[in-house]
Amino acid sequence: VQLVESGGGLVQPGGSLRLSCAASDFTVRTNFMSWYRQAPGKGREWVAISSSGGTTNYADSVKGRFTMSRDNDKNTVYLQMNNLKPEDTAVYYCKGFVFWGQGTQVTVSS
């Protein structure tokens, strides 16, 4: 099983990024998928979850700014992040069932 995140980078406050998580040997369609993040010196924090039926929930800290979606045909989930803040700086991880991706760095700074 492989979950591979991409799309991270450096963005100014107020900017946007879209993260992708492409799955191999794992079926996104039938699994809950989640995004987590880990800021420097802090523990891993849950960000968003999408059920196999497409229902999504978000941490209060990102609600209204982040949107999680999935493309089952591409076996990929996404995290659209808008109005980014410096406190969103972290390594973002995709999780499917018990499997984790390697993470992608998001840095929000002017």
N, C-alpha and C positions, 0 to 999 in steps of 0.2 A: 504494500500500500504506500502510495506517495501523495502527499498534499503539498503543493508548491504555490507559495504566495508570491505575488509580484505587484508592482505599482507604487511601491513606497518611494520616498524621496524627500527633498527639501522644498518647503512651501512657506510663503509668507502668511502671517496671521490674516484670517479672512478668506484664505484661498481654499481650493478643493483638490482632492485626490480621489482616485478610485482604485481600490485594492481588488485583486483577483486571487482566487484560490482554485487551482486546477487539480482535480483528483485523478489518480490512476489506480487501477485494481481496487476500486472503491466506488460504490454507486451513490452519488449524491441524492438522487431522486428518493431513495427509501430511508434516508437518514436525517436526523437532526444535525444541523451544521451550526457552528458558533464561531464568533470572533472574540479573541482576547487580546489584551495588550499588557506590556510590562515596561514601565518607565524606569529610568536609571535609579537604582537604589530602592526600588519598591517591588512588591509582590505582583504576581500576575493577576490581572483584573478582567472580569467578564465585561464584554462590550455589547454583544448582540447575539441573538439566536434565531434560527429559522427552522420551523418544523417541516416534516416531510410534506405536510399539507400546505405549506407556504405562510403559515402564521409567523409573525415576527415579534420579538420583544427586545427592548433596549435598556441599557443602563441609564439612569436618570441623567448622568453627566453628558450623554451624547444624544438624548432624545430630542427630536426636532432638527437635528443637524446631520445625523448619520442615517443611511438607509441600506439595509441588507436585502439582497435579492439573489435569486438562483436561476441558472439556465441549465435545466436538467439535460437538454440535448447535448450541451457542451460539457456536462459533468463538472460545472464550475459554479462557485458562489462569488459574490461581489460585496464590497462594502464601499458605498459612495459616501464620502466624507466632505461635508460643506462647512463653511464658516469655521475653519480650523483655528484652534487656539494654541498658544504655547504649551498649555498643560496637556494637549493631545499628543505631545512628543513621546514616542514609545516604540518598541518593537511590537508589531502586530502579528498575531498568530491565528491561523485557521485551525479549527478542530472539527473532526468528524468521528462520531462514536468515541473510541479511545485513542484515535490517531491524531497527531499534531503535525503541522507543517514546521518549516525551519524558521519562519518569521521574516518579516520585511520591515525595514526601519522607516519610520515617519518622523521627520523633524520639522517643527513649525517654529520659524524664527525669522525676524526681520534682519 
